[in-house]
Amino acid sequence: MSARYLILEDGSVFSGEGFGSPAVTFGELVFNTSMAGYQELITNPVYFNQIVVFTQPNVGNLALQRNVYETITPSIKGVIVRNLAQFEATGPRQVSLDQYLNQMNIPGITNIDTRALVHRLKVAEKPLRGSIVPVPDDHAFDQLHATVLTNQQVAQVATPKPYPNPDVGLTVVVIDFGLKNGILRELSRRKCNVTVLPYTATATEILRLDPDGVVLSSGPGDPKNVKKSVLKMIQEIQTRVPLFGIGLGHELFAMANGAKTKQLAVEHHGMNHPIKEIITDQIVYASQAEGYQVERESVDRQRLYVTYVDLLDNSVQGLRHRQYPAFAVQFFPDGAPGPDETNSLFDEFMEMMRQGGER
Ligand SMILES: NC(=O)CC[C@H](N)C(=O)O
């Protein structure tokens, strides 16, 4: 393996060894505290324009599995691990993390001091941008400082065209803001007859499919940068059919109902926060990837109430509408990777759709 470096916009340099693709890359640095599930993580479109540091020190000892990808073409910009695990293929078609990143043109760094790196990211007052380079010279820093990362991430990862995922059960429209397959898997498990629509779909286009319910998917970036017409669409749809928002979809649902979102100084990615369901006092561990959260004080109590709260930072993790059958969660209810104890939210959505009224 050859030497490779991570340089950060604050001037710091971390050295390690390259794996995956030898390409130079730019992105925003975030760290993920999940103990397992590297494949689901690196293929989640939520990581568009981001380089992910794993705090779990040993990553990659399992081959990729053909049925757990979260998207076909990953949009993550780089992968940083303390130790790339020794990998021995036990079958002819097995692909290692190293081989996969190479195929997908994504660079990785191993043998890097991830503890020092995470510390640096935690003390920074904003998410830091960085670059993975073969030589950490002035030229590399100039390139990093000159690079502009788009703030239109959703437009880059969401499907431009509708596509079906047919089955024989209830009809669901999924609005793609950067959809991960875990959401489709949970709907397939429940035999939903799904059509995925681009996030630019209007309420009229959605209702033309006569859905029993609508899911607003998770996705990358700042919800404030998503086209404003999406908020109008949500305002209309929630009055007509049951609605379920996830991640970015949750943030947009909140905004459509008058709430505000704020950016976190340190993004939170992992599955180690206890989250309390307020009505039952039950605690769940859920998979999270959040750089933005709904501001609790901005939630209009006449319209929404808070259903889930994060016990570590007291943040809003779930909302429900007072008048309409519409609810949303900040975390990934499909897990993928992560605990599956929040999968039951899909059952709640099914129940809501069954009660959704006469057709
Ligand atoms: N989980 C998600 O869908 C992420 C939503 C949004 N991009 C955020 O960072 O908060």
The ligand as a Gaussian input file, in Angstrom:
#p B3LYP/6-31G(d) Opt

LIG

0 1
 N      -30.853000      11.033000       7.736000
 C      -31.054000      11.920000       6.793000
 O      -31.916000      11.811000       5.917000
 C      -30.180000      13.133000       6.819000
 C      -30.932000      14.400000       6.639000
 C      -30.055000      15.623000       6.467000
 N      -29.220000      15.509000       5.310000
 C      -29.208000      15.847000       7.707000
 O      -28.012000      15.805000       7.608000
 O      -29.714000      16.064000       8.782000

